[in-house]
Structure formats: C-alpha cells, structure tokens
Amino acid sequence: MTEVEVSPGESIESALKRFKKKIQKAGILSEIKRRERHEKPSMKRKRKAEASRKRRR
C-alpha cells in the first residue's frame, strides 16, 4: 500500500502530486487498468508476444 505523509505547512496539492508520482512509479495504475476487464487467454498471449517483439527491436 502506498502512503504519503503530509508534513506541517505542506499543501494538499503537493502531497497529492507526490502520491500520484509514487503510484505511477509503482505501476499500480497500469495494473488497475489491466484488471478492469476480463482478458481471454488467447488475447493475453497475443499481448505478451507483441511486447516481446517490441523489446527485441
């Protein structure tokens, strides 16, 4: 679980910005988007193969 402590005198906006950065760096948002819908096994294999091809280039 990602946490951000707000120091005294710090604005909520800056704390929220730090929180968003931590979540982005941890890959939580991409994981949530991936799990939003069911993905058929054949589509999962296709996506992994495409990612593998992109890495080789």
PQR file of N, CA, C, O and H, with PARSE charges and radii, in Angstrom:
ATOM      1  N   MET A   1       0.841  -1.165   0.000 -0.4000 1.5000
ATOM      2  CA  MET A   1       0.000   0.000   0.000 -0.0000 2.0000
ATOM      3  C   MET A   1       0.894   1.238   0.000  0.5500 1.7000
ATOM      4  O   MET A   1       1.870   1.310   0.747 -0.5500 1.4000
ATOM      5  N   THR A   2       0.563   2.181  -0.819 -0.4000 1.5000
ATOM      6  CA  THR A   2       1.355   3.397  -0.960 -0.0000 2.0000
ATOM      7  C   THR A   2       0.846   4.453   0.006  0.5500 1.7000
ATOM      8  O   THR A   2      -0.356   4.704   0.096 -0.5500 1.4000
ATOM      9  H   THR A   2      -0.230   2.123  -1.426  0.4000 1.0000
ATOM     10  N   GLU A   3       1.760   5.060   0.714 -0.4000 1.5000
ATOM     11  CA  GLU A   3       1.410   6.100   1.677 -0.0000 2.0000
ATOM     12  C   GLU A   3       2.277   7.324   1.460  0.5500 1.7000
ATOM     13  O   GLU A   3       3.426   7.222   1.030 -0.5500 1.4000
ATOM     14  H   GLU A   3       2.736   4.857   0.641  0.4000 1.0000
ATOM     15  N   VAL A   4       1.710   8.490   1.766 -0.4000 1.5000
ATOM     16  CA  VAL A   4       2.446   9.741   1.711 -0.0000 2.0000
ATOM     17  C   VAL A   4       2.110  10.521   2.972  0.5500 1.7000
ATOM     18  O   VAL A   4       0.942  10.786   3.256 -0.5500 1.4000
ATOM     19  H   VAL A   4       0.776   8.573   2.116  0.4000 1.0000
ATOM     20  N   GLU A   5       3.129  10.884   3.717 -0.4000 1.5000
ATOM     21  CA  GLU A   5       2.907  11.680   4.922 -0.0000 2.0000
ATOM     22  C   GLU A   5       2.945  13.153   4.554  0.5500 1.7000
ATOM     23  O   GLU A   5       3.836  13.609   3.837 -0.5500 1.4000
ATOM     24  H   GLU A   5       4.078  10.669   3.486  0.4000 1.0000
ATOM     25  N   VAL A   6       1.963  13.887   5.058 -0.4000 1.5000
ATOM     26  CA  VAL A   6       1.887  15.316   4.800 -0.0000 2.0000
ATOM     27  C   VAL A   6       2.580  16.021   5.947  0.5500 1.7000
ATOM     28  O   VAL A   6       2.172  15.893   7.102 -0.5500 1.4000
ATOM     29  H   VAL A   6       1.240  13.516   5.640  0.4000 1.0000
ATOM     30  N   SER A   7       3.626  16.766   5.630 -0.4000 1.5000
ATOM     31  CA  SER A   7       4.356  17.489   6.672 -0.0000 2.0000
ATOM     32  C   SER A   7       3.622  18.784   7.014  0.5500 1.7000
ATOM     33  O   SER A   7       2.860  19.300   6.197 -0.5500 1.4000
ATOM     34  H   SER A   7       3.957  16.870   4.692  0.4000 1.0000
ATOM     35  N   PRO A   8       3.846  19.305   8.207 -0.5600 1.5000
ATOM     36  CA  PRO A   8       3.170  20.556   8.595  0.2800 2.0000
ATOM     37  C   PRO A   8       3.541  21.693   7.643  0.5500 1.7000
ATOM     38  O   PRO A   8       4.712  21.891   7.317 -0.5500 1.4000
ATOM     39  N   GLY A   9       2.542  22.422   7.212 -0.4000 1.5000
ATOM     40  CA  GLY A   9       2.772  23.535   6.307 -0.0000 2.0000
ATOM     41  C   GLY A   9       2.786  23.152   4.836  0.5500 1.7000
ATOM     42  O   GLY A   9       2.874  24.023   3.971 -0.5500 1.4000
ATOM     43  H   GLY A   9       1.591  22.261   7.477  0.4000 1.0000
ATOM     44  N   GLU A  10       2.699  21.852   4.541 -0.4000 1.5000
ATOM     45  CA  GLU A  10       2.702  21.416   3.152 -0.0000 2.0000
ATOM     46  C   GLU A  10       1.275  21.450   2.609  0.5500 1.7000
ATOM     47  O   GLU A  10       0.329  21.077   3.303 -0.5500 1.4000
ATOM     48  H   GLU A  10       2.628  21.144   5.244  0.4000 1.0000
ATOM     49  N   SER A  11       1.133  21.889   1.392 -0.4000 1.5000
ATOM     50  CA  SER A  11      -0.202  21.959   0.804 -0.0000 2.0000
ATOM     51  C   SER A  11      -0.674  20.566   0.386  0.5500 1.7000
ATOM     52  O   SER A  11       0.123  19.670   0.109 -0.5500 1.4000
ATOM     53  H   SER A  11       1.902  22.191   0.828  0.4000 1.0000
ATOM     54  N   ILE A  12      -1.977  20.421   0.351 -0.4000 1.5000
ATOM     55  CA  ILE A  12      -2.570  19.154  -0.062 -0.0000 2.0000
ATOM     56  C   ILE A  12      -2.231  18.857  -1.519  0.5500 1.7000
ATOM     57  O   ILE A  12      -2.036  17.700  -1.892 -0.5500 1.4000
ATOM     58  H   ILE A  12      -2.626  21.149   0.575  0.4000 1.0000
ATOM     59  N   GLU A  13      -2.162  19.898  -2.336 -0.4000 1.5000
ATOM     60  CA  GLU A  13      -1.861  19.715  -3.754 -0.0000 2.0000
ATOM     61  C   GLU A  13      -0.490  19.082  -3.964  0.5500 1.7000
ATOM     62  O   GLU A  13      -0.338  18.188  -4.796 -0.5500 1.4000
ATOM     63  H   GLU A  13      -2.320  20.838  -2.033  0.4000 1.0000
ATOM     64  N   SER A  14       0.507  19.545  -3.213 -0.4000 1.5000
ATOM     65  CA  SER A  14       1.854  18.984  -3.375 -0.0000 2.0000
ATOM     66  C   SER A  14       1.921  17.548  -2.849  0.5500 1.7000
ATOM     67  O   SER A  14       2.624  16.708  -3.411 -0.5500 1.4000
ATOM     68  H   SER A  14       0.383  20.271  -2.537  0.4000 1.0000
ATOM     69  N   ALA A  15       1.182  17.273  -1.765 -0.4000 1.5000
ATOM     70  CA  ALA A  15       1.148  15.906  -1.243 -0.0000 2.0000
ATOM     71  C   ALA A  15       0.457  14.979  -2.243  0.5500 1.7000
ATOM     72  O   ALA A  15       0.895  13.847  -2.446 -0.5500 1.4000
ATOM     73  H   ALA A  15       0.611  17.956  -1.310  0.4000 1.0000
ATOM     74  N   LEU A  16      -0.614  15.455  -2.862 -0.4000 1.5000
ATOM     75  CA  LEU A  16      -1.320  14.666  -3.860 -0.0000 2.0000
ATOM     76  C   LEU A  16      -0.430  14.400  -5.070  0.5500 1.7000
ATOM     77  O   LEU A  16      -0.466  13.314  -5.649 -0.5500 1.4000
ATOM     78  H   LEU A  16      -0.970  16.375  -2.697  0.4000 1.0000
ATOM     79  N   LYS A  17       0.362  15.391  -5.446 -0.4000 1.5000
ATOM     80  CA  LYS A  17       1.291  15.247  -6.569 -0.0000 2.0000
ATOM     81  C   LYS A  17       2.335  14.169  -6.265  0.5500 1.7000
ATOM     82  O   LYS A  17       2.655  13.351  -7.128 -0.5500 1.4000
ATOM     83  H   LYS A  17       0.390  16.273  -4.977  0.4000 1.0000
ATOM     84  N   ARG A  18       2.868  14.170  -5.032 -0.4000 1.5000
ATOM     85  CA  ARG A  18       3.839  13.147  -4.629 -0.0000 2.0000
ATOM     86  C   ARG A  18       3.199  11.767  -4.610  0.5500 1.7000
ATOM     87  O   ARG A  18       3.821  10.779  -5.002 -0.5500 1.4000
ATOM     88  H   ARG A  18       2.608  14.835  -4.331  0.4000 1.0000
ATOM     89  N   PHE A  19       1.945  11.706  -4.151 -0.4000 1.5000
ATOM     90  CA  PHE A  19       1.221  10.440  -4.104 -0.0000 2.0000
ATOM     91  C   PHE A  19       1.028   9.870  -5.507  0.5500 1.7000
ATOM     92  O   PHE A  19       1.243   8.679  -5.731 -0.5500 1.4000
ATOM     93  H   PHE A  19       1.440  12.508  -3.833  0.4000 1.0000
ATOM     94  N   LYS A  20       0.624  10.718  -6.446 -0.4000 1.5000
ATOM     95  CA  LYS A  20       0.425  10.281  -7.824 -0.0000 2.0000
ATOM     96  C   LYS A  20       1.726   9.778  -8.433  0.5500 1.7000
ATOM     97  O   LYS A  20       1.728   8.787  -9.164 -0.5500 1.4000
ATOM     98  H   LYS A  20       0.450  11.686  -6.263  0.4000 1.0000
ATOM     99  N   LYS A  21       2.845  10.461  -8.133 -0.4000 1.5000
ATOM    100  CA  LYS A  21       4.142  10.028  -8.644 -0.0000 2.0000
ATOM    101  C   LYS A  21       4.517   8.654  -8.112  0.5500 1.7000
ATOM    102  O   LYS A  21       5.026   7.814  -8.854 -0.5500 1.4000
ATOM    103  H   LYS A  21       2.843  11.266  -7.539  0.4000 1.0000
ATOM    104  N   LYS A  22       4.263   8.422  -6.812 -0.4000 1.5000
ATOM    105  CA  LYS A  22       4.587   7.134  -6.208 -0.0000 2.0000
ATOM    106  C   LYS A  22       3.765   6.017  -6.823  0.5500 1.7000
ATOM    107  O   LYS A  22       4.282   4.936  -7.104 -0.5500 1.4000
ATOM    108  H   LYS A  22       3.849   9.105  -6.209  0.4000 1.0000
ATOM    109  N   ILE A  23       2.481   6.283  -7.030 -0.4000 1.5000
ATOM    110  CA  ILE A  23       1.611   5.278  -7.626 -0.0000 2.0000
ATOM    111  C   ILE A  23       2.047   4.965  -9.051  0.5500 1.7000
ATOM    112  O   ILE A  23       2.067   3.803  -9.457 -0.5500 1.4000
ATOM    113  H   ILE A  23       2.061   7.161  -6.802  0.4000 1.0000
ATOM    114  N   GLN A  24       2.395   5.996  -9.807 -0.4000 1.5000
ATOM    115  CA  GLN A  24       2.844   5.807 -11.190 -0.0000 2.0000
ATOM    116  C   GLN A  24       4.131   4.991 -11.221  0.5500 1.7000
ATOM    117  O   GLN A  24       4.284   4.099 -12.055 -0.5500 1.4000
ATOM    118  H   GLN A  24       2.379   6.940  -9.478  0.4000 1.0000
ATOM    119  N   LYS A  25       5.052   5.293 -10.318 -0.4000 1.5000
ATOM    120  CA  LYS A  25       6.334   4.600 -10.283 -0.0000 2.0000
ATOM    121  C   LYS A  25       6.166   3.136  -9.879  0.5500 1.7000
ATOM    122  O   LYS A  25       6.888   2.264 -10.362 -0.5500 1.4000
ATOM    123  H   LYS A  25       4.928   6.017  -9.640  0.4000 1.0000
ATOM    124  N   ALA A  26       5.204   2.874  -8.988 -0.4000 1.5000
ATOM    125  CA  ALA A  26       4.974   1.505  -8.528 -0.0000 2.0000
ATOM    126  C   ALA A  26       4.212   0.675  -9.553  0.5500 1.7000
ATOM    127  O   ALA A  26       4.166  -0.550  -9.442 -0.5500 1.4000
ATOM    128  H   ALA A  26       4.617   3.583  -8.596  0.4000 1.0000
ATOM    129  N   GLY A  27       3.614   1.326 -10.551 -0.4000 1.5000
ATOM    130  CA  GLY A  27       2.887   0.605 -11.587 -0.0000 2.0000
ATOM    131  C   GLY A  27       1.490   0.197 -11.176  0.5500 1.7000
ATOM    132  O   GLY A  27       0.897  -0.692 -11.787 -0.5500 1.4000
ATOM    133  H   GLY A  27       3.651   2.321 -10.641  0.4000 1.0000
ATOM    134  N   ILE A  28       0.956   0.833 -10.149 -0.4000 1.5000
ATOM    135  CA  ILE A  28      -0.370   0.479  -9.644 -0.0000 2.0000
ATOM    136  C   ILE A  28      -1.459   0.864 -10.634  0.5500 1.7000
ATOM    137  O   ILE A  28      -2.396   0.093 -10.843 -0.5500 1.4000
ATOM    138  H   ILE A  28       1.437   1.555  -9.652  0.4000 1.0000
ATOM    139  N   LEU A  29      -1.358   2.037 -11.244 -0.4000 1.5000
ATOM    140  CA  LEU A  29      -2.379   2.483 -12.183 -0.0000 2.0000
ATOM    141  C   LEU A  29      -2.467   1.568 -13.402  0.5500 1.7000
ATOM    142  O   LEU A  29      -3.563   1.226 -13.846 -0.5500 1.4000
ATOM    143  H   LEU A  29      -0.597   2.663 -11.074  0.4000 1.0000
ATOM    144  N   SER A  30      -1.333   1.178 -13.934 -0.4000 1.5000
ATOM    145  CA  SER A  30      -1.354   0.295 -15.103 -0.0000 2.0000
ATOM    146  C   SER A  30      -1.934  -1.070 -14.737  0.5500 1.7000
ATOM    147  O   SER A  30      -2.608  -1.698 -15.553 -0.5500 1.4000
ATOM    148  H   SER A  30      -0.443   1.456 -13.574  0.4000 1.0000
ATOM    149  N   GLU A  31      -1.672  -1.532 -13.511 -0.4000 1.5000
ATOM    150  CA  GLU A  31      -2.229  -2.800 -13.055 -0.0000 2.0000
ATOM    151  C   GLU A  31      -3.749  -2.711 -12.920  0.5500 1.7000
ATOM    152  O   GLU A  31      -4.460  -3.647 -13.287 -0.5500 1.4000
ATOM    153  H   GLU A  31      -1.124  -1.022 -12.848  0.4000 1.0000
ATOM    154  N   ILE A  32      -4.243  -1.604 -12.403 -0.4000 1.5000
ATOM    155  CA  ILE A  32      -5.693  -1.409 -12.261 -0.0000 2.0000
ATOM    156  C   ILE A  32      -6.355  -1.390 -13.632  0.5500 1.7000
ATOM    157  O   ILE A  32      -7.387  -2.030 -13.835 -0.5500 1.4000
ATOM    158  H   ILE A  32      -3.666  -0.844 -12.105  0.4000 1.0000
ATOM    159  N   LYS A  33      -5.770  -0.665 -14.565 -0.4000 1.5000
ATOM    160  CA  LYS A  33      -6.345  -0.603 -15.914 -0.0000 2.0000
ATOM    161  C   LYS A  33      -6.344  -1.972 -16.579  0.5500 1.7000
ATOM    162  O   LYS A  33      -7.280  -2.312 -17.302 -0.5500 1.4000
ATOM    163  H   LYS A  33      -4.932  -0.145 -14.400  0.4000 1.0000
ATOM    164  N   ARG A  34      -5.308  -2.754 -16.340 -0.4000 1.5000
ATOM    165  CA  ARG A  34      -5.218  -4.085 -16.935 -0.0000 2.0000
ATOM    166  C   ARG A  34      -6.298  -5.003 -16.367  0.5500 1.7000
ATOM    167  O   ARG A  34      -6.824  -5.850 -17.089 -0.5500 1.4000
ATOM    168  H   ARG A  34      -4.548  -2.477 -15.752  0.4000 1.0000
ATOM    169  N   ARG A  35      -6.632  -4.852 -15.105 -0.4000 1.5000
ATOM    170  CA  ARG A  35      -7.600  -5.729 -14.448 -0.0000 2.0000
ATOM    171  C   ARG A  35      -9.044  -5.248 -14.567  0.5500 1.7000
ATOM    172  O   ARG A  35      -9.953  -5.915 -14.074 -0.5500 1.4000
ATOM    173  H   ARG A  35      -6.205  -4.164 -14.519  0.4000 1.0000
ATOM    174  N   GLU A  36      -9.270  -4.116 -15.205 -0.4000 1.5000
ATOM    175  CA  GLU A  36     -10.625  -3.591 -15.326 -0.0000 2.0000
ATOM    176  C   GLU A  36     -11.556  -4.552 -16.046  0.5500 1.7000
ATOM    177  O   GLU A  36     -12.715  -4.701 -15.658 -0.5500 1.4000
ATOM    178  H   GLU A  36      -8.531  -3.574 -15.605  0.4000 1.0000
ATOM    179  N   ARG A  37     -11.073  -5.192 -17.068 -0.4000 1.5000
ATOM    180  CA  ARG A  37     -11.897  -6.091 -17.870 -0.0000 2.0000
ATOM    181  C   ARG A  37     -11.224  -7.457 -17.961  0.5500 1.7000
ATOM    182  O   ARG A  37     -10.005  -7.583 -17.845 -0.5500 1.4000
ATOM    183  H   ARG A  37     -10.132  -5.072 -17.383  0.4000 1.0000
ATOM    184  N   HIS A  38     -12.051  -8.468 -18.171 -0.4000 1.5000
ATOM    185  CA  HIS A  38     -11.522  -9.820 -18.345 -0.0000 2.0000
ATOM    186  C   HIS A  38     -10.810  -9.921 -19.686  0.5500 1.7000
ATOM    187  O   HIS A  38     -11.301  -9.442 -20.708 -0.5500 1.4000
ATOM    188  H   HIS A  38     -13.041  -8.365 -18.265  0.4000 1.0000
ATOM    189  N   GLU A  39      -9.662 -10.544 -19.661 -0.4000 1.5000
ATOM    190  CA  GLU A  39      -8.893 -10.732 -20.888 -0.0000 2.0000
ATOM    191  C   GLU A  39      -8.801 -12.228 -21.195  0.5500 1.7000
ATOM    192  O   GLU A  39      -8.359 -13.019 -20.362 -0.5500 1.4000
ATOM    193  H   GLU A  39      -9.262 -10.934 -18.831  0.4000 1.0000
ATOM    194  N   LYS A  40      -9.223 -12.597 -22.395 -0.4000 1.5000
ATOM    195  CA  LYS A  40      -9.185 -14.002 -22.771 -0.0000 2.0000
ATOM    196  C   LYS A  40      -7.724 -14.464 -22.839  0.5500 1.7000
ATOM    197  O   LYS A  40      -6.835 -13.680 -23.172 -0.5500 1.4000
ATOM    198  H   LYS A  40      -9.582 -11.954 -23.072  0.4000 1.0000
ATOM    199  N   PRO A  41      -7.484 -15.746 -22.521 -0.5600 1.5000
ATOM    200  CA  PRO A  41      -6.110 -16.268 -22.568  0.2800 2.0000
ATOM    201  C   PRO A  41      -5.431 -16.070 -23.918  0.5500 1.7000
ATOM    202  O   PRO A  41      -4.230 -15.807 -23.974 -0.5500 1.4000
ATOM    203  N   SER A  42      -6.191 -16.193 -25.008 -0.4000 1.5000
ATOM    204  CA  SER A  42      -5.583 -16.015 -26.337 -0.0000 2.0000
ATOM    205  C   SER A  42      -5.132 -14.565 -26.527  0.5500 1.7000
ATOM    206  O   SER A  42      -4.086 -14.317 -27.127 -0.5500 1.4000
ATOM    207  H   SER A  42      -7.166 -16.406 -24.963  0.4000 1.0000
ATOM    208  N   MET A  43      -5.910 -13.614 -26.024 -0.4000 1.5000
ATOM    209  CA  MET A  43      -5.539 -12.208 -26.133 -0.0000 2.0000
ATOM    210  C   MET A  43      -4.326 -11.885 -25.245  0.5500 1.7000
ATOM    211  O   MET A  43      -3.490 -11.050 -25.591 -0.5500 1.4000
ATOM    212  H   MET A  43      -6.760 -13.815 -25.537  0.4000 1.0000
ATOM    213  N   LYS A  44      -4.253 -12.554 -24.117 -0.4000 1.5000
ATOM    214  CA  LYS A  44      -3.124 -12.358 -23.207 -0.0000 2.0000
ATOM    215  C   LYS A  44      -1.826 -12.822 -23.872  0.5500 1.7000
ATOM    216  O   LYS A  44      -0.803 -12.142 -23.795 -0.5500 1.4000
ATOM    217  H   LYS A  44      -4.932 -13.233 -23.836  0.4000 1.0000
ATOM    218  N   ARG A  45      -1.880 -13.994 -24.530 -0.4000 1.5000
ATOM    219  CA  ARG A  45      -0.694 -14.500 -25.239 -0.0000 2.0000
ATOM    220  C   ARG A  45      -0.293 -13.561 -26.364  0.5500 1.7000
ATOM    221  O   ARG A  45       0.889 -13.293 -26.578 -0.5500 1.4000
ATOM    222  H   ARG A  45      -2.711 -14.546 -24.593  0.4000 1.0000
ATOM    223  N   LYS A  46      -1.297 -13.065 -27.082 -0.4000 1.5000
ATOM    224  CA  LYS A  46      -1.035 -12.148 -28.192 -0.0000 2.0000
ATOM    225  C   LYS A  46      -0.361 -10.868 -27.692  0.5500 1.7000
ATOM    226  O   LYS A  46       0.582 -10.380 -28.313 -0.5500 1.4000
ATOM    227  H   LYS A  46      -2.258 -13.283 -26.909  0.4000 1.0000
ATOM    228  N   ARG A  47      -0.848 -10.321 -26.560 -0.4000 1.5000
ATOM    229  CA  ARG A  47      -0.275  -9.102 -25.996 -0.0000 2.0000
ATOM    230  C   ARG A  47       1.164  -9.335 -25.539  0.5500 1.7000
ATOM    231  O   ARG A  47       2.035  -8.492 -25.757 -0.5500 1.4000
ATOM    232  H   ARG A  47      -1.615 -10.717 -26.056  0.4000 1.0000
ATOM    233  N   LYS A  48       1.407 -10.479 -24.907 -0.4000 1.5000
ATOM    234  CA  LYS A  48       2.759 -10.789 -24.439 -0.0000 2.0000
ATOM    235  C   LYS A  48       3.726 -10.972 -25.603  0.5500 1.7000
ATOM    236  O   LYS A  48       4.876 -10.540 -25.534 -0.5500 1.4000
ATOM    237  H   LYS A  48       0.700 -11.164 -24.730  0.4000 1.0000
ATOM    238  N   ALA A  49       3.259 -11.612 -26.670 -0.4000 1.5000
ATOM    239  CA  ALA A  49       4.105 -11.816 -27.841 -0.0000 2.0000
ATOM    240  C   ALA A  49       4.447 -10.470 -28.486  0.5500 1.7000
ATOM    241  O   ALA A  49       5.582 -10.252 -28.910 -0.5500 1.4000
ATOM    242  H   ALA A  49       2.324 -11.963 -26.727  0.4000 1.0000
ATOM    243  N   GLU A  50       3.478  -9.585 -28.557 -0.4000 1.5000
ATOM    244  CA  GLU A  50       3.713  -8.252 -29.128 -0.0000 2.0000
ATOM    245  C   GLU A  50       4.724  -7.473 -28.281  0.5500 1.7000
ATOM    246  O   GLU A  50       5.602  -6.800 -28.820 -0.5500 1.4000
ATOM    247  H   GLU A  50       2.556  -9.762 -28.212  0.4000 1.0000
ATOM    248  N   ALA A  51       4.599  -7.566 -26.974 -0.4000 1.5000
ATOM    249  CA  ALA A  51       5.544  -6.881 -26.095 -0.0000 2.0000
ATOM    250  C   ALA A  51       6.952  -7.446 -26.261  0.5500 1.7000
ATOM    251  O   ALA A  51       7.937  -6.710 -26.219 -0.5500 1.4000
ATOM    252  H   ALA A  51       3.886  -8.113 -26.536  0.4000 1.0000
ATOM    253  N   SER A  52       7.032  -8.757 -26.451 -0.4000 1.5000
ATOM    254  CA  SER A  52       8.328  -9.400 -26.661 -0.0000 2.0000
ATOM    255  C   SER A  52       8.965  -8.905 -27.954  0.5500 1.7000
ATOM    256  O   SER A  52      10.165  -8.630 -27.992 -0.5500 1.4000
ATOM    257  H   SER A  52       6.231  -9.355 -26.485  0.4000 1.0000
ATOM    258  N   ARG A  53       8.155  -8.790 -29.024 -0.4000 1.5000
ATOM    259  CA  ARG A  53       8.675  -8.285 -30.287 -0.0000 2.0000
ATOM    260  C   ARG A  53       9.177  -6.856 -30.176  0.5500 1.7000
ATOM    261  O   ARG A  53      10.185  -6.493 -30.783 -0.5500 1.4000
ATOM    262  H   ARG A  53       7.181  -9.014 -28.993  0.4000 1.0000
ATOM    263  N   LYS A  54       8.481  -6.061 -29.410 -0.4000 1.5000
ATOM    264  CA  LYS A  54       8.878  -4.657 -29.239 -0.0000 2.0000
ATOM    265  C   LYS A  54      10.204  -4.553 -28.495  0.5500 1.7000
ATOM    266  O   LYS A  54      11.022  -3.682 -28.791 -0.5500 1.4000
ATOM    267  H   LYS A  54       7.662  -6.356 -28.916  0.4000 1.0000
ATOM    268  N   ARG A  55      10.419  -5.459 -27.510 -0.4000 1.5000
ATOM    269  CA  ARG A  55      11.663  -5.419 -26.746 -0.0000 2.0000
ATOM    270  C   ARG A  55      12.865  -5.818 -27.576  0.5500 1.7000
ATOM    271  O   ARG A  55      13.971  -5.329 -27.348 -0.5500 1.4000
ATOM    272  H   ARG A  55       9.754  -6.167 -27.269  0.4000 1.0000
ATOM    273  N   ARG A  56      12.655  -6.703 -28.537 -0.4000 1.5000
ATOM    274  CA  ARG A  56      13.767  -7.197 -29.373 -0.0000 2.0000
ATOM    275  C   ARG A  56      14.327  -6.128 -30.289  0.5500 1.7000
ATOM    276  O   ARG A  56      15.512  -6.165 -30.623 -0.5500 1.4000
ATOM    277  H   ARG A  56      11.756  -7.100 -28.721  0.4000 1.0000
ATOM    278  N   ARG A  57      13.512  -5.183 -30.699 -0.4000 1.5000
ATOM    279  CA  ARG A  57      13.939  -4.173 -31.666 -0.0000 2.0000
ATOM    280  C   ARG A  57      14.905  -3.214 -31.109  0.5500 1.7000
ATOM    281  O   ARG A  57      15.351  -2.307 -31.813 -0.5500 1.4000
ATOM    282  H   ARG A  57      12.550  -5.153 -30.427  0.4000 1.0000
TER
END
